Amino acid sequence: MNQATVKERRTLTGRIVSDKMQKTVTVLVERRVKHAVIGKILTRTQKYHAHVEGDEAKTGDVVMIEECAPISKTKAWRVIQILEKGRAI
């Protein structure tokens, strides 16, 4: 397959808020949008379940996730990179 036919996958950056499941983390993605009428900047959040191999990703880490084929009922994203480690409390 040549490079021109490979489709670019959607990627998002967010913070891990839960790592209690096996091989799955919950990633909170925040985006800032401007209200159509008022003009105020609002923060919109969305949670995604993402697949992760091993135990390298922990709660508080900032990660990059990419869209993939559905792995389970609620999981269609995969962690591709840990951008920043969360500090231990």
Stockholm file with secondary structure:
# STOCKHOLM 1.0

chainA/1-89         MNQATVKERRTLTGRIVSDKMQKTVTVLVERRVKHAVIGKILTRTQKYHAHVEGDEAKTGDVVMIEECAPISKTKAWRVIQILEKGRAI
#=GR chainA/1-89 SS CCGGGSCCCCEEEEEEEEEEETTEEEEEEEEEEECTTTCCEEEEEEEEEEECCTTCCCTTCEEEEEECSCCSSSEEEEEEEEEECCCCC
#=GC SS_cons        CCGGGSCCCCEEEEEEEEEEETTEEEEEEEEEEECTTTCCEEEEEEEEEEECCTTCCCTTCEEEEEECSCCSSSEEEEEEEEEECCCCC
//
